[in-house]
Structures are given as C-alpha cells and as structure tokens.
C-alpha cells in the first residue's frame, strides 16, 4: 500500500500542472477546448501507455527478489 501512496503526489502534481497550463492558455486567448476536442483520443492513448508502463514496472519489481 505504501507504493501506491508514493505515486499520488506525482499524479496530483501532474494534474495541477495541466490545469494551470489550461487556465494560462485560456487567459491568453488560446482556444484550448477546441484543441482538446480534437485531440482527446491522444489523451486516452497517453494515459493508457502511462498505466501500461507503470503496471509492467510494478510487476517486474514484484517478481525480482530484493537483494540486501
């Protein structure tokens, strides 16, 4: 369970950065929502790759016996 908590600050940090970038782009009159509407499948692909990478990494760490 401790491993799961170590990822939470990273996820929240990424969420805050993305929200901040969106708000900044809205303030400088960039049409963010039109771009998001066209590229939302790319967001799903990146999210899937992210989950796949960390899932494989976690599985490899569980299978590798720790040496100490």
PyMOL Python script that loads the backbone (N, CA, C, O; Angstrom):
from pymol import cmd

cmd.read_pdbstr("""\
ATOM      1  N   UNK A   1       0.825  -1.196   0.000  1.00  0.00           N
ATOM      2  CA  UNK A   1       0.000   0.000   0.000  1.00  0.00           C
ATOM      3  C   UNK A   1       0.867   1.256   0.000  1.00  0.00           C
ATOM      4  O   UNK A   1       0.455   2.289  -0.527  1.00  0.00           O
ATOM      5  N   UNK A   2       2.049   1.178   0.579  1.00  0.00           N
ATOM      6  CA  UNK A   2       2.928   2.341   0.646  1.00  0.00           C
ATOM      7  C   UNK A   2       3.389   2.765  -0.749  1.00  0.00           C
ATOM      8  O   UNK A   2       3.583   3.952  -1.008  1.00  0.00           O
ATOM      9  N   UNK A   3       3.562   1.790  -1.645  1.00  0.00           N
ATOM     10  CA  UNK A   3       3.970   2.124  -3.010  1.00  0.00           C
ATOM     11  C   UNK A   3       2.896   2.942  -3.709  1.00  0.00           C
ATOM     12  O   UNK A   3       3.200   3.849  -4.484  1.00  0.00           O
ATOM     13  N   UNK A   4       1.656   2.620  -3.436  1.00  0.00           N
ATOM     14  CA  UNK A   4       0.535   3.330  -4.065  1.00  0.00           C
ATOM     15  C   UNK A   4       0.514   4.795  -3.636  1.00  0.00           C
ATOM     16  O   UNK A   4       0.254   5.675  -4.457  1.00  0.00           O
ATOM     17  N   UNK A   5       0.782   5.060  -2.379  1.00  0.00           N
ATOM     18  CA  UNK A   5       0.771   6.426  -1.875  1.00  0.00           C
ATOM     19  C   UNK A   5       1.911   7.252  -2.440  1.00  0.00           C
ATOM     20  O   UNK A   5       1.778   8.469  -2.568  1.00  0.00           O
ATOM     21  N   UNK A   6       3.030   6.625  -2.781  1.00  0.00           N
ATOM     22  CA  UNK A   6       4.154   7.381  -3.315  1.00  0.00           C
ATOM     23  C   UNK A   6       3.850   7.918  -4.714  1.00  0.00           C
ATOM     24  O   UNK A   6       4.468   8.890  -5.147  1.00  0.00           O
ATOM     25  N   UNK A   7       2.903   7.296  -5.425  1.00  0.00           N
ATOM     26  CA  UNK A   7       2.538   7.759  -6.761  1.00  0.00           C
ATOM     27  C   UNK A   7       1.517   8.900  -6.706  1.00  0.00           C
ATOM     28  O   UNK A   7       1.423   9.688  -7.648  1.00  0.00           O
ATOM     29  N   UNK A   8       0.761   8.994  -5.623  1.00  0.00           N
ATOM     30  CA  UNK A   8      -0.298  10.002  -5.539  1.00  0.00           C
ATOM     31  C   UNK A   8       0.231  11.432  -5.658  1.00  0.00           C
ATOM     32  O   UNK A   8      -0.362  12.214  -6.400  1.00  0.00           O
ATOM     33  N   UNK A   9       1.308  11.821  -4.975  1.00  0.00           N
ATOM     34  CA  UNK A   9       1.799  13.195  -5.143  1.00  0.00           C
ATOM     35  C   UNK A   9       2.215  13.490  -6.577  1.00  0.00           C
ATOM     36  O   UNK A   9       2.032  14.610  -7.055  1.00  0.00           O
ATOM     37  N   UNK A  10       2.771  12.499  -7.268  1.00  0.00           N
ATOM     38  CA  UNK A  10       3.148  12.683  -8.660  1.00  0.00           C
ATOM     39  C   UNK A  10       1.913  12.931  -9.517  1.00  0.00           C
ATOM     40  O   UNK A  10       1.906  13.834 -10.354  1.00  0.00           O
ATOM     41  N   UNK A  11       0.876  12.138  -9.312  1.00  0.00           N
ATOM     42  CA  UNK A  11      -0.352  12.309 -10.091  1.00  0.00           C
ATOM     43  C   UNK A  11      -0.977  13.668  -9.826  1.00  0.00           C
ATOM     44  O   UNK A  11      -1.388  14.356 -10.761  1.00  0.00           O
ATOM     45  N   UNK A  12      -1.053  14.065  -8.551  1.00  0.00           N
ATOM     46  CA  UNK A  12      -1.632  15.375  -8.234  1.00  0.00           C
ATOM     47  C   UNK A  12      -0.786  16.507  -8.799  1.00  0.00           C
ATOM     48  O   UNK A  12      -1.326  17.523  -9.235  1.00  0.00           O
ATOM     49  N   UNK A  13       0.518  16.347  -8.796  1.00  0.00           N
ATOM     50  CA  UNK A  13       1.388  17.365  -9.374  1.00  0.00           C
ATOM     51  C   UNK A  13       1.132  17.532 -10.860  1.00  0.00           C
ATOM     52  O   UNK A  13       1.059  18.654 -11.362  1.00  0.00           O
ATOM     53  N   UNK A  14       0.998  16.423 -11.560  1.00  0.00           N
ATOM     54  CA  UNK A  14       0.715  16.473 -12.996  1.00  0.00           C
ATOM     55  C   UNK A  14      -0.649  17.101 -13.258  1.00  0.00           C
ATOM     56  O   UNK A  14      -0.796  17.903 -14.180  1.00  0.00           O
ATOM     57  N   UNK A  15      -1.640  16.744 -12.457  1.00  0.00           N
ATOM     58  CA  UNK A  15      -2.977  17.320 -12.616  1.00  0.00           C
ATOM     59  C   UNK A  15      -2.934  18.834 -12.419  1.00  0.00           C
ATOM     60  O   UNK A  15      -3.526  19.576 -13.203  1.00  0.00           O
ATOM     61  N   UNK A  16      -2.247  19.291 -11.392  1.00  0.00           N
ATOM     62  CA  UNK A  16      -2.158  20.729 -11.133  1.00  0.00           C
ATOM     63  C   UNK A  16      -1.429  21.461 -12.255  1.00  0.00           C
ATOM     64  O   UNK A  16      -1.816  22.568 -12.628  1.00  0.00           O
ATOM     65  N   UNK A  17      -0.386  20.856 -12.789  1.00  0.00           N
ATOM     66  CA  UNK A  17       0.340  21.480 -13.901  1.00  0.00           C
ATOM     67  C   UNK A  17      -0.555  21.588 -15.129  1.00  0.00           C
ATOM     68  O   UNK A  17      -0.582  22.631 -15.783  1.00  0.00           O
ATOM     69  N   UNK A  18      -1.286  20.526 -15.450  1.00  0.00           N
ATOM     70  CA  UNK A  18      -2.166  20.548 -16.625  1.00  0.00           C
ATOM     71  C   UNK A  18      -3.272  21.587 -16.458  1.00  0.00           C
ATOM     72  O   UNK A  18      -3.561  22.340 -17.388  1.00  0.00           O
ATOM     73  N   UNK A  19      -3.890  21.632 -15.280  1.00  0.00           N
ATOM     74  CA  UNK A  19      -4.943  22.628 -15.032  1.00  0.00           C
ATOM     75  C   UNK A  19      -4.361  24.040 -15.128  1.00  0.00           C
ATOM     76  O   UNK A  19      -4.992  24.932 -15.695  1.00  0.00           O
ATOM     77  N   UNK A  20      -3.183  24.242 -14.588  1.00  0.00           N
ATOM     78  CA  UNK A  20      -2.540  25.552 -14.663  1.00  0.00           C
ATOM     79  C   UNK A  20      -2.248  25.965 -16.093  1.00  0.00           C
ATOM     80  O   UNK A  20      -2.464  27.118 -16.466  1.00  0.00           O
ATOM     81  N   UNK A  21      -1.757  25.027 -16.897  1.00  0.00           N
ATOM     82  CA  UNK A  21      -1.476  25.333 -18.308  1.00  0.00           C
ATOM     83  C   UNK A  21      -2.761  25.674 -19.046  1.00  0.00           C
ATOM     84  O   UNK A  21      -2.784  26.614 -19.841  1.00  0.00           O
ATOM     85  N   UNK A  22      -3.834  24.924 -18.794  1.00  0.00           N
ATOM     86  CA  UNK A  22      -5.115  25.199 -19.447  1.00  0.00           C
ATOM     87  C   UNK A  22      -5.604  26.593 -19.082  1.00  0.00           C
ATOM     88  O   UNK A  22      -6.016  27.356 -19.956  1.00  0.00           O
ATOM     89  N   UNK A  23      -5.560  26.929 -17.795  1.00  0.00           N
ATOM     90  CA  UNK A  23      -6.022  28.253 -17.374  1.00  0.00           C
ATOM     91  C   UNK A  23      -5.155  29.363 -17.955  1.00  0.00           C
ATOM     92  O   UNK A  23      -5.673  30.414 -18.332  1.00  0.00           O
ATOM     93  N   UNK A  24      -3.849  29.147 -18.033  1.00  0.00           N
ATOM     94  CA  UNK A  24      -2.957  30.139 -18.629  1.00  0.00           C
ATOM     95  C   UNK A  24      -3.289  30.349 -20.097  1.00  0.00           C
ATOM     96  O   UNK A  24      -3.355  31.487 -20.561  1.00  0.00           O
ATOM     97  N   UNK A  25      -3.501  29.259 -20.833  1.00  0.00           N
ATOM     98  CA  UNK A  25      -3.823  29.376 -22.251  1.00  0.00           C
ATOM     99  C   UNK A  25      -5.175  30.055 -22.469  1.00  0.00           C
ATOM    100  O   UNK A  25      -5.341  30.807 -23.429  1.00  0.00           O
ATOM    101  N   UNK A  26      -6.139  29.795 -21.585  1.00  0.00           N
ATOM    102  CA  UNK A  26      -7.435  30.474 -21.692  1.00  0.00           C
ATOM    103  C   UNK A  26      -7.255  31.969 -21.466  1.00  0.00           C
ATOM    104  O   UNK A  26      -7.880  32.778 -22.151  1.00  0.00           O
ATOM    105  N   UNK A  27      -6.406  32.345 -20.512  1.00  0.00           N
ATOM    106  CA  UNK A  27      -6.176  33.764 -20.211  1.00  0.00           C
ATOM    107  C   UNK A  27      -5.481  34.499 -21.343  1.00  0.00           C
ATOM    108  O   UNK A  27      -5.667  35.707 -21.495  1.00  0.00           O
ATOM    109  N   UNK A  28      -4.681  33.796 -22.145  1.00  0.00           N
ATOM    110  CA  UNK A  28      -4.016  34.476 -23.258  1.00  0.00           C
ATOM    111  C   UNK A  28      -4.741  34.228 -24.584  1.00  0.00           C
ATOM    112  O   UNK A  28      -4.159  34.335 -25.663  1.00  0.00           O
ATOM    113  N   UNK A  29      -6.028  33.894 -24.468  1.00  0.00           N
ATOM    114  CA  UNK A  29      -6.945  33.760 -25.606  1.00  0.00           C
ATOM    115  C   UNK A  29      -6.562  32.676 -26.605  1.00  0.00           C
ATOM    116  O   UNK A  29      -6.706  32.868 -27.812  1.00  0.00           O
ATOM    117  N   UNK A  30      -6.079  31.544 -26.116  1.00  0.00           N
ATOM    118  CA  UNK A  30      -5.857  30.377 -26.961  1.00  0.00           C
ATOM    119  C   UNK A  30      -7.080  29.482 -26.790  1.00  0.00           C
ATOM    120  O   UNK A  30      -7.508  29.213 -25.667  1.00  0.00           O
ATOM    121  N   UNK A  31      -7.636  29.027 -27.900  1.00  0.00           N
ATOM    122  CA  UNK A  31      -8.843  28.195 -27.840  1.00  0.00           C
ATOM    123  C   UNK A  31      -8.477  26.769 -27.448  1.00  0.00           C
ATOM    124  O   UNK A  31      -8.330  25.888 -28.295  1.00  0.00           O
ATOM    125  N   UNK A  32      -8.333  26.567 -26.140  1.00  0.00           N
ATOM    126  CA  UNK A  32      -7.899  25.283 -25.593  1.00  0.00           C
ATOM    127  C   UNK A  32      -8.930  24.201 -25.833  1.00  0.00           C
ATOM    128  O   UNK A  32      -8.577  23.080 -26.197  1.00  0.00           O
ATOM    129  N   UNK A  33     -10.180  24.512 -25.639  1.00  0.00           N
ATOM    130  CA  UNK A  33     -11.220  23.483 -25.695  1.00  0.00           C
ATOM    131  C   UNK A  33     -11.405  22.937 -27.102  1.00  0.00           C
ATOM    132  O   UNK A  33     -11.761  21.770 -27.266  1.00  0.00           O
ATOM    133  N   UNK A  34     -11.170  23.753 -28.116  1.00  0.00           N
ATOM    134  CA  UNK A  34     -11.239  23.262 -29.488  1.00  0.00           C
ATOM    135  C   UNK A  34     -10.116  22.248 -29.734  1.00  0.00           C
ATOM    136  O   UNK A  34     -10.329  21.212 -30.363  1.00  0.00           O
ATOM    137  N   UNK A  35      -8.938  22.559 -29.235  1.00  0.00           N
ATOM    138  CA  UNK A  35      -7.799  21.654 -29.377  1.00  0.00           C
ATOM    139  C   UNK A  35      -8.042  20.356 -28.609  1.00  0.00           C
ATOM    140  O   UNK A  35      -7.777  19.270 -29.126  1.00  0.00           O
ATOM    141  N   UNK A  36      -8.540  20.464 -27.386  1.00  0.00           N
ATOM    142  CA  UNK A  36      -8.836  19.268 -26.577  1.00  0.00           C
ATOM    143  C   UNK A  36      -9.912  18.429 -27.259  1.00  0.00           C
ATOM    144  O   UNK A  36      -9.838  17.200 -27.257  1.00  0.00           O
ATOM    145  N   UNK A  37     -10.909  19.091 -27.843  1.00  0.00           N
ATOM    146  CA  UNK A  37     -11.989  18.365 -28.517  1.00  0.00           C
ATOM    147  C   UNK A  37     -11.455  17.552 -29.697  1.00  0.00           C
ATOM    148  O   UNK A  37     -11.982  16.483 -30.003  1.00  0.00           O
ATOM    149  N   UNK A  38     -10.415  18.054 -30.355  1.00  0.00           N
ATOM    150  CA  UNK A  38      -9.845  17.325 -31.482  1.00  0.00           C
ATOM    151  C   UNK A  38      -8.830  16.271 -31.046  1.00  0.00           C
ATOM    152  O   UNK A  38      -8.672  15.256 -31.723  1.00  0.00           O
ATOM    153  N   UNK A  39      -8.151  16.492 -29.942  1.00  0.00           N
ATOM    154  CA  UNK A  39      -7.054  15.611 -29.547  1.00  0.00           C
ATOM    155  C   UNK A  39      -7.374  14.695 -28.367  1.00  0.00           C
ATOM    156  O   UNK A  39      -6.462  14.063 -27.832  1.00  0.00           O
ATOM    157  N   UNK A  40      -8.636  14.601 -27.941  1.00  0.00           N
ATOM    158  CA  UNK A  40      -8.945  13.793 -26.768  1.00  0.00           C
ATOM    159  C   UNK A  40      -8.561  12.328 -26.937  1.00  0.00           C
ATOM    160  O   UNK A  40      -8.203  11.699 -25.941  1.00  0.00           O
ATOM    161  N   UNK A  41      -8.611  11.739 -28.141  1.00  0.00           N
ATOM    162  CA  UNK A  41      -8.140  10.342 -28.244  1.00  0.00           C
ATOM    163  C   UNK A  41      -6.649  10.204 -27.900  1.00  0.00           C
ATOM    164  O   UNK A  41      -6.222   9.185 -27.358  1.00  0.00           O
ATOM    165  N   UNK A  42      -5.870  11.235 -28.221  1.00  0.00           N
ATOM    166  CA  UNK A  42      -4.446  11.217 -27.886  1.00  0.00           C
ATOM    167  C   UNK A  42      -4.253  11.205 -26.374  1.00  0.00           C
ATOM    168  O   UNK A  42      -3.335  10.556 -25.872  1.00  0.00           O
ATOM    169  N   UNK A  43      -5.101  11.910 -25.653  1.00  0.00           N
ATOM    170  CA  UNK A  43      -5.038  11.914 -24.192  1.00  0.00           C
ATOM    171  C   UNK A  43      -5.290  10.503 -23.663  1.00  0.00           C
ATOM    172  O   UNK A  43      -4.605  10.061 -22.740  1.00  0.00           O
ATOM    173  N   UNK A  44      -6.258   9.796 -24.232  1.00  0.00           N
ATOM    174  CA  UNK A  44      -6.542   8.423 -23.813  1.00  0.00           C
ATOM    175  C   UNK A  44      -5.372   7.490 -24.117  1.00  0.00           C
ATOM    176  O   UNK A  44      -5.052   6.613 -23.316  1.00  0.00           O
ATOM    177  N   UNK A  45      -4.738   7.677 -25.268  1.00  0.00           N
ATOM    178  CA  UNK A  45      -3.593   6.846 -25.636  1.00  0.00           C
ATOM    179  C   UNK A  45      -2.437   7.062 -24.667  1.00  0.00           C
ATOM    180  O   UNK A  45      -1.830   6.099 -24.200  1.00  0.00           O
ATOM    181  N   UNK A  46      -2.131   8.321 -24.362  1.00  0.00           N
ATOM    182  CA  UNK A  46      -1.046   8.631 -23.430  1.00  0.00           C
ATOM    183  C   UNK A  46      -1.356   8.067 -22.046  1.00  0.00           C
ATOM    184  O   UNK A  46      -0.477   7.501 -21.396  1.00  0.00           O
ATOM    185  N   UNK A  47      -2.585   8.215 -21.600  1.00  0.00           N
ATOM    186  CA  UNK A  47      -2.993   7.688 -20.291  1.00  0.00           C
ATOM    187  C   UNK A  47      -2.846   6.165 -20.258  1.00  0.00           C
ATOM    188  O   UNK A  47      -2.371   5.604 -19.270  1.00  0.00           O
ATOM    189  N   UNK A  48      -3.254   5.505 -21.336  1.00  0.00           N
ATOM    190  CA  UNK A  48      -3.116   4.055 -21.420  1.00  0.00           C
ATOM    191  C   UNK A  48      -1.665   3.613 -21.405  1.00  0.00           C
ATOM    192  O   UNK A  48      -1.319   2.641 -20.733  1.00  0.00           O
ATOM    193  N   UNK A  49      -0.809   4.319 -22.142  1.00  0.00           N
ATOM    194  CA  UNK A  49       0.619   3.995 -22.138  1.00  0.00           C
ATOM    195  C   UNK A  49       1.222   4.197 -20.755  1.00  0.00           C
ATOM    196  O   UNK A  49       2.052   3.405 -20.309  1.00  0.00           O
ATOM    197  N   UNK A  50       0.802   5.257 -20.084  1.00  0.00           N
ATOM    198  CA  UNK A  50       1.274   5.561 -18.727  1.00  0.00           C
ATOM    199  C   UNK A  50       0.926   4.402 -17.784  1.00  0.00           C
ATOM    200  O   UNK A  50       1.778   3.912 -17.043  1.00  0.00           O
ATOM    201  N   UNK A  51      -0.342   3.976 -17.826  1.00  0.00           N
ATOM    202  CA  UNK A  51      -0.800   2.890 -16.954  1.00  0.00           C
ATOM    203  C   UNK A  51      -0.090   1.574 -17.305  1.00  0.00           C
ATOM    204  O   UNK A  51       0.285   0.817 -16.409  1.00  0.00           O
ATOM    205  N   UNK A  52       0.094   1.303 -18.581  1.00  0.00           N
ATOM    206  CA  UNK A  52       0.770   0.094 -19.017  1.00  0.00           C
ATOM    207  C   UNK A  52       2.217   0.081 -18.536  1.00  0.00           C
ATOM    208  O   UNK A  52       2.686  -0.931 -18.014  1.00  0.00           O
ATOM    209  N   UNK A  53       2.922   1.184 -18.706  1.00  0.00           N
ATOM    210  CA  UNK A  53       4.325   1.278 -18.293  1.00  0.00           C
ATOM    211  C   UNK A  53       4.470   1.024 -16.796  1.00  0.00           C
ATOM    212  O   UNK A  53       5.289   0.206 -16.380  1.00  0.00           O
ATOM    213  N   UNK A  54       3.674   1.724 -15.986  1.00  0.00           N
ATOM    214  CA  UNK A  54       3.817   1.568 -14.546  1.00  0.00           C
ATOM    215  C   UNK A  54       3.286   0.213 -14.071  1.00  0.00           C
ATOM    216  O   UNK A  54       3.761  -0.297 -13.057  1.00  0.00           O
ATOM    217  N   UNK A  55       2.328  -0.376 -14.763  1.00  0.00           N
ATOM    218  CA  UNK A  55       1.853  -1.709 -14.425  1.00  0.00           C
ATOM    219  C   UNK A  55       2.926  -2.757 -14.673  1.00  0.00           C
ATOM    220  O   UNK A  55       3.143  -3.641 -13.844  1.00  0.00           O
ATOM    221  N   UNK A  56       3.595  -2.659 -15.813  1.00  0.00           N
ATOM    222  CA  UNK A  56       4.680  -3.590 -16.122  1.00  0.00           C
ATOM    223  C   UNK A  56       5.846  -3.379 -15.166  1.00  0.00           C
ATOM    224  O   UNK A  56       6.448  -4.343 -14.693  1.00  0.00           O
ATOM    225  N   UNK A  57       6.161  -2.133 -14.884  1.00  0.00           N
ATOM    226  CA  UNK A  57       7.264  -1.825 -13.969  1.00  0.00           C
ATOM    227  C   UNK A  57       6.987  -2.392 -12.578  1.00  0.00           C
ATOM    228  O   UNK A  57       7.876  -2.976 -11.959  1.00  0.00           O
ATOM    229  N   UNK A  58       5.764  -2.224 -12.088  1.00  0.00           N
ATOM    230  CA  UNK A  58       5.397  -2.732 -10.770  1.00  0.00           C
ATOM    231  C   UNK A  58       5.451  -4.261 -10.742  1.00  0.00           C
ATOM    232  O   UNK A  58       5.901  -4.849  -9.759  1.00  0.00           O
ATOM    233  N   UNK A  59       4.993  -4.902 -11.817  1.00  0.00           N
ATOM    234  CA  UNK A  59       5.026  -6.358 -11.881  1.00  0.00           C
ATOM    235  C   UNK A  59       6.463  -6.868 -11.886  1.00  0.00           C
ATOM    236  O   UNK A  59       6.768  -7.873 -11.244  1.00  0.00           O
ATOM    237  N   UNK A  60       7.341  -6.185 -12.604  1.00  0.00           N
ATOM    238  CA  UNK A  60       8.752  -6.583 -12.656  1.00  0.00           C
ATOM    239  C   UNK A  60       9.401  -6.426 -11.276  1.00  0.00           C
ATOM    240  O   UNK A  60      10.218  -7.255 -10.876  1.00  0.00           O
ATOM    241  N   UNK A  61       9.040  -5.372 -10.556  1.00  0.00           N
ATOM    242  CA  UNK A  61       9.595  -5.160  -9.222  1.00  0.00           C
ATOM    243  C   UNK A  61       9.116  -6.236  -8.249  1.00  0.00           C
ATOM    244  O   UNK A  61       9.870  -6.645  -7.367  1.00  0.00           O
ATOM    245  N   UNK A  62       7.882  -6.696  -8.396  1.00  0.00           N
ATOM    246  CA  UNK A  62       7.356  -7.753  -7.523  1.00  0.00           C
ATOM    247  C   UNK A  62       8.016  -9.093  -7.823  1.00  0.00           C
ATOM    248  O   UNK A  62       8.238  -9.884  -6.907  1.00  0.00           O
ATOM    249  N   UNK A  63       8.333  -9.362  -9.080  1.00  0.00           N
ATOM    250  CA  UNK A  63       8.942 -10.624  -9.458  1.00  0.00           C
ATOM    251  C   UNK A  63      10.430 -10.678  -9.125  1.00  0.00           C
ATOM    252  O   UNK A  63      10.968 -11.759  -8.886  1.00  0.00           O
ATOM    253  N   UNK A  64      11.094  -9.539  -9.108  1.00  0.00           N
ATOM    254  CA  UNK A  64      12.517  -9.502  -8.823  1.00  0.00           C
ATOM    255  C   UNK A  64      12.738  -9.583  -7.321  1.00  0.00           C
ATOM    256  O   UNK A  64      12.277  -8.721  -6.573  1.00  0.00           O
ATOM    257  N   UNK A  65      13.436 -10.610  -6.883  1.00  0.00           N
ATOM    258  CA  UNK A  65      13.700 -10.699  -5.426  1.00  0.00           C
ATOM    259  C   UNK A  65      14.686  -9.617  -5.000  1.00  0.00           C
ATOM    260  O   UNK A  65      15.690  -9.360  -5.664  1.00  0.00           O
ATOM    261  N   UNK A  66      14.368  -9.003  -3.883  1.00  0.00           N
ATOM    262  CA  UNK A  66      15.236  -7.936  -3.388  1.00  0.00           C
ATOM    263  C   UNK A  66      16.476  -8.550  -2.765  1.00  0.00           C
ATOM    264  O   UNK A  66      16.403  -9.537  -2.033  1.00  0.00           O
ATOM    265  N   UNK A  67      17.614  -7.948  -3.068  1.00  0.00           N
ATOM    266  CA  UNK A  67      18.874  -8.402  -2.510  1.00  0.00           C
ATOM    267  C   UNK A  67      19.334  -7.396  -1.472  1.00  0.00           C
ATOM    268  O   UNK A  67      19.358  -6.196  -1.747  1.00  0.00           O
ATOM    269  N   UNK A  68      19.692  -7.850  -0.313  1.00  0.00           N
ATOM    270  CA  UNK A  68      20.059  -6.888   0.707  1.00  0.00           C
ATOM    271  C   UNK A  68      20.942  -7.384   1.704  1.00  0.00           C
ATOM    272  O   UNK A  68      21.317  -6.649   2.618  1.00  0.00           O
TER     273      UNK A  68
END
""", "prot")
cmd.dss("prot")
cmd.show_as("cartoon", "prot")
cmd.util.cbc("prot")
cmd.orient("prot")
